[in-house]
């Protein structure tokens, strides 16, 4: 990776001033410095969640990590007991994965095709998790909807737009 240009090095100094204590400048890789300089979104996210930067440096994004989204989300939702907590965890998960995608894209670690695949799978994972969680919550509160033969009817998403 090429060193930062003079204007970007100056901007980097403002970035350093915003970083929380655990993210000492000396501990950051050249890649981390580049991404934090180029992406305000990643910068704001890791300032709010410093542990994400540690994860990104120790376990960089991979092209096929979309295959783990459902399992990662299930783990994140394992202790959720109410709708507000569920929505909070969904937003946090989405942001964490979007940071990983932005990191990979900024550093050209994966192809554009892979980025689009990850975005599509992220959207599908979030939609399916929301549908399933809300269906289960509604069934607990109002009972399971059944057809004329008494068979349980699933909740379907016909379209979004």
C-alpha positions as CSV (number, residue, x, y, z in Angstrom):
1,X,0.0,0.0,0.0
2,X,1.3,3.4,-0.9
3,X,2.0,5.9,1.9
4,X,-0.5,8.6,2.5
5,X,-0.1,11.8,0.5
6,X,0.8,15.0,2.4
7,X,-2.9,16.3,2.6
8,X,-4.0,12.8,3.8
9,X,-1.2,12.7,6.4
10,X,-2.4,16.1,7.7
11,X,-6.0,14.7,7.9
12,X,-4.6,11.6,9.6
13,X,-3.6,13.8,12.5
14,X,-7.2,14.9,13.0
15,X,-8.2,11.2,12.9
16,X,-5.6,10.4,15.6
17,X,-7.1,13.0,17.9
18,X,-10.5,11.4,17.6
19,X,-9.3,7.9,18.4
20,X,-10.1,6.5,21.9
21,X,-7.3,5.4,24.2
22,X,-7.3,1.7,23.3
23,X,-6.6,2.6,19.7
24,X,-3.1,4.0,20.1
25,X,-1.6,5.2,16.8
26,X,1.5,3.0,17.3
27,X,-0.7,-0.1,17.4
28,X,-2.4,0.5,14.1
29,X,-1.2,-1.1,10.9
30,X,-0.6,0.9,7.7
31,X,-3.8,-0.6,6.3
32,X,-5.8,0.5,9.3
33,X,-4.4,4.0,9.0
34,X,-5.4,4.1,5.3
35,X,-8.9,2.9,5.9
36,X,-9.5,5.2,8.8
37,X,-8.2,8.1,6.7
38,X,-10.3,7.3,3.7
39,X,-13.6,6.3,5.3
40,X,-15.4,8.5,7.8
41,X,-18.0,5.6,8.1
42,X,-15.3,3.1,9.3
43,X,-13.7,5.8,11.4
44,X,-16.9,6.7,13.2
45,X,-17.8,3.0,13.7
46,X,-14.5,1.9,15.2
47,X,-14.4,5.0,17.4
48,X,-17.8,3.8,18.8
49,X,-16.7,0.1,18.8
50,X,-12.9,-0.1,19.2
51,X,-13.1,-3.9,19.5
52,X,-14.1,-4.0,15.8
53,X,-10.8,-2.6,14.7
54,X,-9.0,-5.3,16.7
55,X,-11.1,-7.9,15.0
56,X,-10.5,-6.4,11.6
57,X,-6.7,-6.4,12.1
58,X,-6.6,-10.0,13.5
59,X,-9.3,-11.5,11.3
60,X,-9.4,-9.4,8.0
61,X,-12.5,-9.7,5.9
62,X,-12.6,-12.6,3.4
63,X,-14.5,-13.0,0.1
64,X,-16.6,-15.9,1.3
65,X,-17.4,-14.7,4.9
66,X,-21.0,-14.1,3.8
67,X,-21.5,-17.8,4.4
68,X,-21.1,-17.1,8.2
69,X,-23.6,-14.1,8.4
70,X,-26.5,-16.2,9.6
71,X,-24.5,-18.0,12.3
72,X,-22.9,-14.7,13.4
73,X,-26.3,-13.0,13.6
74,X,-27.8,-15.9,15.5
75,X,-25.0,-15.6,18.0
76,X,-25.6,-11.9,18.3
77,X,-29.3,-12.4,18.9
78,X,-28.9,-15.3,21.4
79,X,-29.6,-13.1,24.4
80,X,-32.3,-10.9,23.0
81,X,-35.6,-11.0,24.8
82,X,-37.6,-8.0,23.5
83,X,-38.3,-6.2,20.2
84,X,-36.3,-3.1,21.1
85,X,-33.2,-5.3,21.9
86,X,-33.8,-7.3,18.7
87,X,-33.8,-4.1,16.6
88,X,-30.8,-2.8,18.3
89,X,-28.8,-6.0,17.7
90,X,-29.9,-6.1,14.1
91,X,-28.7,-2.5,13.5
92,X,-25.4,-3.2,15.3
93,X,-24.8,-6.4,13.3
94,X,-25.6,-4.6,10.1
95,X,-23.1,-1.8,10.9
96,X,-20.4,-4.2,12.0
97,X,-20.7,-6.2,8.7
98,X,-20.9,-3.0,6.7
99,X,-17.6,-1.9,8.3
100,X,-16.0,-5.2,7.3
101,X,-17.3,-4.8,3.8
102,X,-16.0,-1.2,3.6
103,X,-12.7,-2.2,5.0
104,X,-12.3,-5.0,2.3
105,X,-13.4,-2.6,-0.4
106,X,-11.1,0.2,0.6
107,X,-8.1,-2.1,0.7
108,X,-9.2,-4.0,-2.4
109,X,-9.0,-7.3,-0.5
110,X,-11.9,-8.7,-2.5
111,X,-13.5,-8.2,-5.9
112,X,-16.4,-5.9,-6.6
113,X,-18.4,-9.0,-7.5
114,X,-17.7,-10.3,-4.0
115,X,-18.7,-7.0,-2.4
116,X,-22.0,-7.1,-4.2
117,X,-22.5,-10.7,-3.1
118,X,-21.8,-9.8,0.5
119,X,-24.2,-6.9,0.4
120,X,-27.0,-9.1,-1.0
121,X,-26.4,-11.9,1.5
122,X,-26.3,-9.4,4.4
123,X,-29.7,-7.9,3.3
124,X,-31.2,-11.4,3.0
125,X,-29.8,-12.5,6.3
126,X,-31.2,-9.4,8.1
127,X,-34.6,-9.7,6.4
128,X,-35.0,-13.5,7.2
129,X,-33.9,-13.0,10.8
130,X,-36.4,-10.1,11.3
131,X,-39.2,-12.2,9.7
132,X,-38.5,-15.3,11.8
133,X,-38.1,-13.4,15.0
134,X,-41.3,-11.3,14.5
135,X,-43.3,-14.4,13.4
136,X,-42.2,-16.3,16.5
137,X,-43.1,-13.3,18.7
138,X,-46.5,-12.9,17.1
139,X,-47.2,-16.7,17.4
140,X,-46.4,-16.4,21.2
141,X,-48.7,-13.5,21.6
142,X,-51.6,-14.3,19.3
143,X,-51.2,-18.0,18.5
144,X,-50.0,-19.7,15.3
145,X,-52.0,-18.9,12.2
146,X,-53.4,-22.0,10.5
147,X,-55.1,-22.8,7.2
148,X,-58.5,-24.6,6.9
149,X,-56.7,-28.0,7.4
150,X,-55.1,-26.8,10.7
151,X,-51.6,-26.6,9.2
152,X,-49.4,-23.8,10.4
153,X,-49.0,-21.0,7.9
154,X,-45.6,-19.3,7.7
155,X,-45.1,-15.5,7.3
156,X,-44.1,-14.7,3.7
157,X,-42.5,-11.6,2.4
158,X,-43.9,-11.1,-1.1
159,X,-42.0,-8.0,-2.1
160,X,-40.1,-5.0,-0.9
161,X,-39.4,-1.8,-2.6
